[in-house]
């Protein structure tokens, strides 16, 4: 805002320094998000690690799709199974294969619980830049 604007007029935008516009990230919030929504990557989105957060969400979706599609395939294969038999090898294989993405997510999120302090420090570092931004000030339209 310059001194040449008439009194009482509102500028069309305000300019904030990048560190103010970005906001400080708190470690306790990241831990709560990791414990409640770690499988979908909520803690990673909070710490502005969008690609890995999206990867976690897609991995979870892939795990559920594996279960769904695998059950359909197992049902088609097991139509020729012996009467009275409740599960077949195909059913067991589908269950085991569908567990793989979920095990990977579990390992990833548990590892993130140990990495969250470092990730939070890196995000709050003075020189940290948000993904896809330049070093200029952030502009917020008003």
HELIX and SHEET records of a PDB file:
HELIX    1   1 UNK A   18  UNK A   22  1                                   5    
HELIX    2   2 UNK A   27  UNK A   37  1                                  11    
HELIX    3   3 UNK A   38  UNK A   40  5                                   3    
HELIX    4   4 UNK A   42  UNK A   46  1                                   5    
HELIX    5   5 UNK A   50  UNK A   77  1                                  28    
HELIX    6   6 UNK A   78  UNK A   80  5                                   3    
HELIX    7   7 UNK A   89  UNK A  124  1                                  36    
SHEET    1   A 2 UNK A  13  UNK A  16  0                                        
SHEET    2   A 2 UNK A 138  UNK A 141 -1                                        
END                                                                             
